[in-house]
């Protein structure tokens, strides 16, 4: 990534912060759709904050554990589960009108697999040995900033619609498209090796 001679801890922080953000925006369509599915299900900010916090905590844990070599699962298992998690959340949005009490726990469980996916990306990028903690934390903060950017853009996009009856059609249509895309990814990742 950086030449070891000219690398400072600030270079590492900036680089991995940027890489984490870019992994979400524009490169992380599966993570974008997961966060949008959470957004579309939540009629209250409190529900959304609980879900996003559970997701963040979970993927932070497995990202750290996998990066440090304590946990490992092959991408052939992790990637289909990530796709299936998106489909599950989207379908649950269609089936239930309001966020269910179990949703934060479910999102936490799915977040554990998303963290393994993030770790796979970090494994491909490589980490600086001397600044491992700075790189890991910065990447995770970049991911969070990407997710918050998605939520902010989604909120701005639907702000005027949220209180109108037509919003429910927008919510269901968007959720249905997310579910179909995620189901396709699941099939592709399991059966087509994609």
Secondary structure, DSSP 8 states (H G I E B T S, - for coil): ---TTT--HHHHHHHHHHHHHHHHTTT-HHHHHHHHHHHHH-SSHHHHHHHHHHHHHHHHHHHHHHHTTS----HHHHHHHHHHHHHHHHHHHHH-SS--TTHHHHHHHHHHHHHHHHHHHHHHH---STTHHHHHHHHHHHHHHHHHHHHHHHHHHHTTTTTSTHHHHHHHHHHHHHHHHHHHHHHHHHHS--
